[in-house]
């Protein structure tokens, strides 16, 4: 049934996200202020990427089962019409830069053969999708897309950590300079104290000498 197909597509999509991306890097069933809910949202600093699992499986099955040229042409026309409607819906509902999304969305097609028909068939579905800024992905292409996203997230994390390390080093350098200044002050105090001690020692020797002189007086 359509509901079961939808649930299956959503489950496969969520599983793919969970296997590759950190949990904090995506959201499931994200609801926009418009009231529309997208099945998944990849969260990134450059903008969030909406993903919706829509695919014309019913029209594809009709196309596969068509026998005559007339039936094939009619079924392909229905398939193209349905695919474009899904693409148009995704473009209108989920590409919302004012709510933090990037200027494109992904259309997740969980069946490789349906995806292949969409991108390589004798029609203009892919051109239409490019115009609407919707990128169709299959399980295989989606996996590679997520790997690229993961590399970007890891690079951003490394950049943050490098910045944090640089801040620590800068702070350490500042503390080191302050410590050096205090060492200089302490050295001056020690030098002054040494001078005072030497003067006191000299005076003590002089006083002792005077006592010796007094002792030898008759």
C-alpha positions as CSV (number, residue, x, y, z in Angstrom):
1,X,0.0,0.0,0.0
2,X,1.2,3.6,-0.5
3,X,1.3,4.1,3.3
4,X,3.6,1.0,3.7
5,X,5.8,2.2,0.9
6,X,6.1,5.6,2.5
7,X,7.0,4.1,5.9
8,X,9.5,1.8,4.3
9,X,11.2,4.6,2.4
10,X,11.3,6.7,5.6
11,X,12.8,3.8,7.6
12,X,15.5,3.2,5.0
13,X,16.3,6.9,4.9
14,X,16.5,7.3,8.7
15,X,18.7,4.1,8.9
16,X,21.1,5.5,6.3
17,X,21.4,8.8,8.1
18,X,22.0,7.0,11.5
19,X,24.7,4.7,10.1
20,X,26.8,7.5,8.7
21,X,26.2,10.9,10.4
22,X,26.4,11.8,14.1
23,X,23.0,12.0,15.8
24,X,23.3,15.7,16.4
25,X,23.9,16.3,12.7
26,X,20.4,15.4,11.5
27,X,16.8,15.8,12.5
28,X,13.9,13.5,11.7
29,X,10.4,14.9,10.8
30,X,11.5,18.5,11.1
31,X,8.5,20.9,11.1
32,X,8.8,24.3,9.4
33,X,6.9,27.4,10.5
34,X,4.8,26.9,7.4
35,X,3.4,23.7,9.0
36,X,5.0,21.4,6.5
37,X,7.2,18.6,7.9
38,X,10.1,17.2,6.0
39,X,11.2,13.7,6.6
40,X,14.8,14.6,7.5
41,X,17.1,17.5,7.8
42,X,20.9,17.4,7.7
43,X,22.2,20.1,10.0
44,X,25.3,22.1,9.0
45,X,26.8,25.5,9.7
46,X,26.4,26.4,6.0
47,X,22.7,25.7,6.0
48,X,20.4,22.7,6.6
49,X,19.7,20.3,3.8
50,X,16.1,19.0,3.6
51,X,15.5,15.4,2.4
52,X,12.1,14.0,1.5
53,X,11.4,10.4,0.4
54,X,9.0,10.7,-2.5
55,X,9.0,8.5,-5.6
56,X,6.4,7.5,-8.2
57,X,6.6,3.7,-7.5
58,X,3.0,3.1,-8.7
59,X,3.6,4.8,-12.0
60,X,6.9,3.0,-12.4
61,X,5.2,-0.4,-11.9
62,X,2.6,0.5,-14.5
63,X,5.5,1.4,-16.9
64,X,7.3,-1.9,-16.2
65,X,4.1,-4.0,-16.8
66,X,3.2,-2.1,-20.1
67,X,3.4,-4.3,-23.1
68,X,2.4,-2.3,-26.2
69,X,4.1,0.8,-27.4
70,X,0.9,2.8,-26.7
71,X,0.7,1.5,-23.2
72,X,4.4,2.2,-22.6
73,X,4.1,5.8,-23.9
74,X,1.0,6.4,-21.8
75,X,2.7,4.8,-18.7
76,X,5.9,6.8,-19.2
77,X,3.9,10.0,-19.5
78,X,2.2,9.3,-16.2
79,X,5.5,8.4,-14.6
80,X,7.1,11.7,-15.8
81,X,4.1,13.7,-14.7
82,X,4.1,12.1,-11.2
83,X,7.9,12.5,-10.8
84,X,7.7,16.2,-11.7
85,X,4.9,16.7,-9.2
86,X,6.9,15.2,-6.4
87,X,9.9,17.4,-7.4
88,X,7.8,20.5,-7.5
89,X,6.2,19.7,-4.1
90,X,9.7,19.3,-2.5
91,X,10.9,22.5,-4.1
92,X,8.0,24.5,-2.9
93,X,7.6,23.0,0.6
94,X,11.1,22.5,1.9
95,X,13.5,24.9,0.3
96,X,13.1,27.7,2.8
97,X,16.4,29.7,3.2
98,X,14.6,32.1,5.6
99,X,14.3,29.1,8.0
100,X,18.0,28.1,7.6
101,X,17.9,25.7,4.6
102,X,20.3,25.7,1.7
103,X,18.9,26.6,-1.7
104,X,18.4,23.0,-2.7
105,X,16.7,19.8,-1.4
106,X,17.2,16.1,-1.8
107,X,14.6,13.7,-3.2
108,X,15.4,10.3,-1.8
109,X,14.3,7.5,-4.1
110,X,14.8,4.2,-2.2
111,X,14.5,2.0,-5.2
112,X,17.6,2.0,-7.6
113,X,15.5,1.0,-10.6
114,X,13.1,3.9,-10.1
115,X,16.0,6.3,-9.6
116,X,17.6,5.0,-12.8
117,X,14.5,5.5,-14.8
118,X,14.2,9.1,-13.5
119,X,17.7,10.2,-14.4
120,X,18.4,8.2,-17.5
121,X,15.0,7.8,-19.2
122,X,14.0,9.5,-22.4
123,X,12.4,12.5,-20.8
124,X,13.3,15.8,-19.1
125,X,12.8,14.8,-15.4
126,X,16.5,15.5,-14.5
127,X,16.5,18.9,-16.2
128,X,13.2,19.8,-14.5
129,X,14.7,18.8,-11.1
130,X,17.8,21.0,-11.7
131,X,15.5,23.9,-12.5
132,X,13.7,23.3,-9.2
133,X,16.9,22.8,-7.3
134,X,16.0,19.3,-6.3
135,X,18.6,16.6,-6.4
136,X,17.3,13.0,-6.8
137,X,19.4,10.4,-4.9
138,X,19.2,6.6,-4.7
139,X,20.4,4.5,-1.7
140,X,23.9,4.2,-3.4
141,X,24.3,7.8,-4.4
142,X,22.9,8.9,-1.1
143,X,25.5,6.9,0.7
144,X,28.3,8.7,-1.1
145,X,26.6,12.1,-0.6
146,X,26.5,11.4,3.1
147,X,30.2,10.5,3.2
148,X,31.0,13.8,1.6
149,X,28.8,15.6,4.2
150,X,30.5,13.7,7.0
151,X,33.9,14.7,5.7
152,X,32.7,18.3,5.7
153,X,31.4,18.0,9.3
154,X,34.7,16.4,10.5
155,X,36.7,19.2,8.8
156,X,34.5,21.8,10.4
157,X,35.0,20.1,13.8
158,X,38.8,19.9,13.2
159,X,38.8,23.6,12.3
160,X,36.9,24.4,15.6
161,X,39.3,22.3,17.6
162,X,42.3,23.9,15.9
163,X,40.9,27.4,16.7
164,X,40.4,26.3,20.3
165,X,44.0,25.0,20.5
166,X,45.2,28.3,19.0
167,X,43.3,30.3,21.6
168,X,44.9,28.1,24.4
169,X,48.3,28.7,22.9
170,X,47.7,32.5,22.7
171,X,46.5,32.5,26.3
172,X,49.6,30.5,27.3
173,X,51.9,32.8,25.5
174,X,50.3,35.8,27.3
175,X,50.7,34.0,30.7
176,X,54.3,33.2,29.8
177,X,55.1,36.8,29.1
178,X,53.5,37.9,32.4
179,X,55.4,35.1,34.2
180,X,58.7,36.4,32.6
181,X,57.9,39.9,33.8
182,X,57.4,38.7,37.3
183,X,60.6,36.7,37.2
184,X,62.4,39.9,36.2
185,X,60.8,41.7,39.1
186,X,61.7,38.9,41.5
187,X,65.3,38.8,40.2
188,X,65.6,42.6,40.9
189,X,64.2,42.1,44.4
190,X,66.6,39.2,45.0
191,X,69.5,41.3,43.6
192,X,68.5,44.2,45.9
193,X,68.1,41.8,48.8
194,X,71.6,40.3,48.1
195,X,73.1,43.8,48.0
196,X,71.4,44.6,51.3
197,X,72.6,41.3,52.9
198,X,76.2,42.1,51.7
199,X,76.0,45.5,53.2
200,X,74.6,44.2,56.5
201,X,77.4,41.5,56.5
202,X,80.0,44.2,55.9
203,X,78.6,46.4,58.7
204,X,78.5,43.3,61.0
205,X,82.1,42.6,60.2
206,X,83.0,46.2,61.0
207,X,81.1,46.1,64.3
208,X,82.8,42.9,65.2
209,X,86.2,44.4,64.4
210,X,85.5,47.3,66.7
211,X,84.5,44.9,69.5
212,X,87.8,43.1,69.0
213,X,89.7,46.4,69.2
214,X,87.8,47.4,72.4
215,X,88.6,43.9,73.9
216,X,92.3,44.4,73.3
217,X,92.3,47.8,75.0
218,X,94.0,47.8,78.4
